[in-house]
Amino acid sequence: MAPYQALWSELEDTFKLDLPTTTQLLEVLQQERASLEQRDYDLFQKLIGQKQQLLKQLESHSQTRQKLLLEAGFIDESSTLDAAEEHAPLVAKAWRKLGEQWSQCQELNEVNERIAKRTRLVVGQILDLLRGNTHQPKLYTNKGMPKTAALAAVSPAPESPRQLINRYWHKPMSVLCVNTSFLDHLNPL
């Protein structure tokens, strides 16, 4: 019997659960990007809930794996993966595939965060312009986000609210309805 046979079997079980869950997460992240690009914030909000549920499942399995590894005497993932490659190559292969999917998820999430951050800045800038708050000093939160999204210093020439809205939304101002409720649900940066 191969060393740590029970460990490999239990790890394989968690990987079998995580591979389809991670595939679903990749799909949700791709849909999230599309919803951000299309400014479909109702869908975006729904996708955040799905993403959180999938992440909870993945976190639970990750904690199970950590517990299994510690109980078997492994202190780091690298040495465990080396042992898996030697004694349970199918487990090592599933582990590597899962790691690749997690990397893809991380990349997609980072792209979505950049899109969401830019959207927050643009909406804040538009709202400030519509309110007439174009000359307030910039104050920043502890996350580096402007408290007053007056970004006049970013634009070389000041634009009217109508020009700004048309530039970013490509819709005439008469049909624009600025809904900022989505801002509360964006990923923290």
C-alpha positions in Angstrom: 0.0 0.0 0.0 1.3 3.4 -1.0 2.2 5.8 1.8 -0.6 8.2 2.8 -3.2 6.3 0.7 -6.1 7.6 2.8 -4.8 11.2 2.4 -4.5 10.9 -1.4 -8.0 9.5 -1.5 -9.5 12.2 0.6 -7.6 14.9 -1.3 -8.8 13.5 -4.6 -12.4 13.7 -3.2 -12.0 17.4 -2.5 -10.4 18.0 -5.9 -13.3 16.2 -7.6 -15.7 18.6 -5.8 -13.6 21.7 -6.5 -12.9 21.2 -10.2 -16.5 21.7 -11.3 -17.1 24.4 -8.7 -14.0 26.3 -10.0 -15.2 25.8 -13.5 -18.5 27.4 -12.4 -16.6 30.2 -10.8 -14.8 30.9 -14.0 -18.1 31.1 -15.9 -19.5 33.5 -13.2 -16.4 35.7 -13.4 -16.8 35.9 -17.2 -20.4 36.7 -16.9 -19.5 39.3 -14.2 -17.1 41.0 -16.7 -19.8 41.1 -19.4 -22.3 42.6 -17.0 -19.8 45.2 -15.9 -18.9 46.1 -19.5 -22.7 46.2 -20.5 -23.5 48.1 -17.3 -26.1 45.5 -16.3 -25.9 46.0 -12.6 -29.0 43.9 -11.8 -27.2 40.9 -13.3 -23.9 42.0 -11.7 -25.6 41.9 -8.3 -27.0 38.5 -8.9 -23.6 37.2 -10.0 -22.0 38.5 -6.8 -24.3 36.3 -4.8 -23.4 33.3 -7.0 -19.7 34.1 -6.7 -19.8 34.3 -2.9 -21.6 31.0 -2.7 -19.0 29.3 -4.9 -16.2 30.9 -2.9 -17.7 29.6 0.4 -17.7 26.1 -1.1 -14.1 26.4 -2.2 -13.0 27.8 1.1 -14.7 24.9 3.0 -12.8 22.4 0.8 -9.6 24.3 1.2 -9.9 24.1 5.0 -10.6 20.4 4.8 -7.4 19.9 2.8 -5.4 22.0 5.2 -6.7 19.9 8.1 -5.9 16.6 6.2 -2.4 17.8 5.3 -1.6 18.9 8.9 -2.9 15.6 10.3 -0.7 13.7 7.9 2.3 15.7 9.0 2.8 17.9 5.9 3.6 21.5 6.6 3.5 23.0 3.1 1.8 22.5 -0.2 5.0 22.1 -2.1 6.3 19.0 -0.2 2.8 17.5 -0.3 2.6 18.0 -4.1 6.0 16.4 -4.5 4.9 13.3 -2.5 1.6 13.2 -4.5 3.6 13.2 -7.7 5.6 10.2 -6.5 2.8 8.2 -4.9 -0.5 9.4 -6.4 0.1 11.0 -9.8 -3.6 11.3 -10.6 -4.1 13.4 -7.4 -1.1 15.5 -8.4 -2.5 16.1 -11.9 -5.9 17.1 -10.5 -4.1 19.4 -8.0 -2.2 21.1 -10.8 -5.3 21.5 -12.9 -7.1 23.0 -10.0 -4.2 25.4 -9.4 -4.3 26.5 -13.0 -8.1 27.2 -12.8 -7.6 29.2 -9.6 -4.9 31.3 -11.4 -7.4 31.9 -14.2 -10.1 32.9 -11.6 -7.7 35.3 -9.9 -6.8 36.9 -13.3 -10.4 37.3 -14.2 -11.3 38.7 -10.8 -8.5 41.3 -11.0 -9.8 42.4 -14.5 -13.3 42.7 -13.1 -12.0 44.7 -10.1 -10.2 47.2 -12.4 -13.4 47.6 -14.5 -15.5 48.1 -11.3 -12.9 50.6 -9.9 -13.0 52.6 -13.1 -16.8 52.5 -13.2 -16.9 53.8 -9.6 -14.5 56.6 -10.5 -16.4 57.6 -13.6 -19.8 57.5 -11.9 -18.4 59.5 -9.0 -16.9 62.1 -11.4 -20.2 62.4 -13.3 -22.2 62.7 -10.1 -19.8 65.4 -8.8 -20.1 67.3 -12.1 -23.9 67.0 -12.0 -23.9 68.3 -8.4 -21.5 71.1 -9.4 -18.7 69.9 -7.1 -15.9 70.3 -9.6 -13.5 72.4 -7.5 -13.4 70.5 -4.2 -10.0 69.2 -3.0 -9.3 65.5 -3.3 -9.5 63.5 -0.1 -8.7 59.8 -0.1 -9.9 56.8 1.8 -7.5 54.3 3.4 -7.9 52.3 0.2 -6.7 55.2 -2.0 -10.1 55.9 -3.4 -11.1 59.5 -3.7 -13.7 60.6 -1.2 -14.8 63.3 -3.5 -14.6 61.8 -6.9 -13.9 65.3 -8.4 -11.2 64.2 -10.9 -10.8 67.5 -12.7 -7.1 67.2 -12.4 -7.2 64.0 -14.4 -8.8 65.6 -17.4 -6.7 68.1 -19.3 -9.7 70.2 -20.2 -12.9 70.5 -18.2 -15.9 68.9 -19.8 -19.6 69.7 -19.3 -21.7 67.0 -17.6 -23.4 66.3 -21.0 -20.0 65.8 -22.7 -18.7 63.6 -20.0 -21.8 61.4 -19.9 -21.8 61.1 -23.7 -18.1 60.2 -23.7 -18.5 57.4 -21.2 -22.1 56.2 -21.7 -22.6 57.0 -25.4 -26.3 57.8 -24.6 -27.9 61.2 -24.8 -28.4 62.8 -21.5 -32.1 62.9 -21.8 -32.3 59.1 -21.5 -29.6 58.7 -18.9 -30.6 57.5 -15.5 -27.7 57.3 -13.1 -28.2 54.4 -10.7 -25.5 54.2 -8.0 -26.9 51.4 -6.0 -24.4 49.0 -7.6 -21.6 50.8 -6.0 -22.4 49.2 -2.6 -21.9 45.7 -4.1 -18.6 46.1 -6.0 -15.6 44.1 -4.8 -13.5 46.0 -2.2 -10.2 46.9 -3.6 
